[in-house]
């Protein structure tokens, strides 16, 4: 919570799109727009990503990240920073790596119309679940 009474986690919970910042090997930030889901119970931001992408490689090398969210009107923003755990990719549609992606989907969108298809696609696409434990959250409501 900031001095103004603004709780950054409220915007984080309400937002679906964020800008994920990871650290490239040269130390510069690499920014990616991502679909994010906030799990209030565990105070973590979850993102599904693909093995082999820059953000995934960066996080395997340096598991620190920040993700920024902006309100639709642009006058409120929140950033979450923390350590990241990557789960996957999984080779078994019924394995624990894909189970984690199922829970991510349920948390963000509810039930899928065809879980078997979803599980198959998660393996085929080599999907990885990023879990960012929120160690610091900050932001501001400008209006």
C-alpha positions as CSV (number, residue, x, y, z in Angstrom):
1,X,0.0,0.0,0.0
2,X,1.3,3.5,-0.8
3,X,0.9,6.6,1.3
4,X,-2.1,7.7,-0.8
5,X,-4.0,4.5,0.2
6,X,-3.5,3.0,-3.3
7,X,-2.9,-0.7,-3.2
8,X,-0.8,-1.8,-6.2
9,X,-2.0,-5.4,-5.9
10,X,-5.6,-4.2,-6.7
11,X,-4.5,-3.1,-10.2
12,X,-2.3,-6.2,-10.6
13,X,-5.3,-8.4,-9.8
14,X,-7.6,-6.5,-12.2
15,X,-5.2,-6.5,-15.1
16,X,-4.6,-9.2,-17.7
17,X,-1.9,-7.6,-19.8
18,X,1.4,-6.5,-18.3
19,X,4.9,-5.7,-19.5
20,X,7.4,-8.2,-18.3
21,X,11.0,-7.1,-17.8
22,X,13.7,-9.7,-17.7
23,X,17.5,-9.2,-17.7
24,X,19.4,-9.9,-20.9
25,X,23.0,-11.4,-20.8
26,X,24.4,-7.9,-21.4
27,X,22.5,-6.5,-18.4
28,X,20.0,-4.5,-20.3
29,X,16.2,-5.1,-19.8
30,X,14.2,-7.2,-22.3
31,X,10.5,-6.2,-22.3
32,X,7.7,-8.4,-23.4
33,X,3.9,-7.8,-23.3
34,X,2.4,-10.9,-21.6
35,X,-1.0,-12.2,-20.4
36,X,-0.7,-12.4,-16.6
37,X,-2.8,-13.8,-13.8
38,X,-2.4,-12.7,-10.2
39,X,-2.9,-15.3,-7.5
40,X,-3.8,-13.3,-4.3
41,X,-3.6,-16.4,-2.1
42,X,0.1,-17.0,-3.0
43,X,0.9,-13.3,-3.8
44,X,2.3,-14.4,-7.2
45,X,2.0,-13.3,-10.8
46,X,1.6,-16.2,-13.3
47,X,2.5,-16.1,-17.0
48,X,2.5,-18.8,-19.6
49,X,5.4,-18.6,-22.0
50,X,7.2,-20.7,-24.6
51,X,10.5,-22.5,-24.1
52,X,13.1,-21.0,-26.4
53,X,11.9,-17.4,-26.3
54,X,14.2,-14.6,-25.0
55,X,12.2,-14.0,-21.8
56,X,12.4,-17.7,-20.9
57,X,16.1,-17.9,-21.6
58,X,16.7,-14.7,-19.6
59,X,14.8,-16.1,-16.6
60,X,16.6,-19.4,-16.7
61,X,19.9,-17.5,-16.5
62,X,18.8,-14.8,-14.0
63,X,15.5,-15.6,-12.2
64,X,14.6,-12.0,-11.3
65,X,11.9,-10.0,-13.0
66,X,9.5,-7.1,-12.8
67,X,6.1,-6.8,-14.4
68,X,4.3,-3.5,-14.9
69,X,0.5,-3.0,-15.3
70,X,-1.2,0.2,-16.4
71,X,-4.9,1.0,-16.0
72,X,-7.0,1.5,-19.2
73,X,-7.0,5.3,-18.8
74,X,-3.2,5.3,-18.3
75,X,-3.4,7.2,-15.0
76,X,-2.8,4.3,-12.6
77,X,0.1,1.9,-12.7
78,X,1.6,-0.9,-10.6
79,X,4.8,-2.9,-10.7
80,X,5.5,-6.2,-9.1
81,X,9.1,-7.3,-8.6
82,X,10.4,-10.6,-7.4
83,X,12.1,-14.0,-7.9
84,X,10.8,-16.3,-10.6
85,X,10.3,-20.1,-10.7
86,X,9.8,-21.7,-14.1
87,X,7.8,-25.0,-14.4
88,X,8.1,-27.0,-17.6
89,X,8.0,-27.6,-20.4
90,X,6.3,-30.9,-19.9
91,X,6.5,-33.9,-22.1
92,X,3.4,-35.7,-20.7
93,X,0.0,-34.0,-21.1
94,X,-1.0,-35.5,-17.7
95,X,2.3,-34.6,-16.0
96,X,2.8,-32.0,-13.2
97,X,4.2,-29.3,-15.5
98,X,0.9,-29.3,-17.6
99,X,-1.1,-29.6,-14.4
100,X,0.4,-26.3,-13.3
101,X,-0.6,-24.7,-16.6
102,X,-4.2,-26.0,-16.1
103,X,-4.3,-24.3,-12.7
104,X,-3.0,-21.1,-14.3
105,X,-5.8,-21.3,-16.9
106,X,-8.5,-22.0,-14.3
107,X,-7.3,-19.1,-12.1
108,X,-7.4,-16.7,-15.1
109,X,-10.3,-17.9,-17.2
110,X,-12.2,-20.7,-15.5
111,X,-12.9,-24.0,-17.2
112,X,-11.6,-24.9,-20.6
113,X,-14.1,-26.5,-23.1
114,X,-11.6,-29.3,-23.9
115,X,-9.0,-30.0,-21.3
116,X,-7.5,-32.9,-23.3
117,X,-6.9,-30.5,-26.3
118,X,-5.5,-27.8,-24.0
119,X,-3.1,-30.3,-22.4
120,X,-1.9,-31.6,-25.8
121,X,-1.3,-28.0,-27.0
122,X,0.7,-27.1,-23.9
123,X,3.1,-30.0,-24.6
124,X,3.3,-29.3,-28.4
125,X,3.9,-25.6,-27.8
126,X,6.5,-26.4,-25.1
127,X,4.7,-24.0,-22.7
128,X,6.4,-23.0,-19.5
129,X,4.7,-21.5,-16.4
130,X,6.4,-18.5,-14.8
131,X,5.6,-17.9,-11.2
132,X,6.8,-14.5,-9.9
133,X,6.6,-14.3,-6.1
134,X,5.8,-10.7,-5.4
135,X,8.6,-9.4,-3.1
136,X,7.9,-5.7,-3.7
137,X,4.9,-4.0,-5.3
138,X,4.6,-0.3,-5.9
139,X,2.7,2.1,-8.1
140,X,0.6,5.2,-8.1
141,X,-2.9,6.5,-8.9
142,X,-2.3,9.8,-10.6
143,X,-6.0,10.8,-10.9
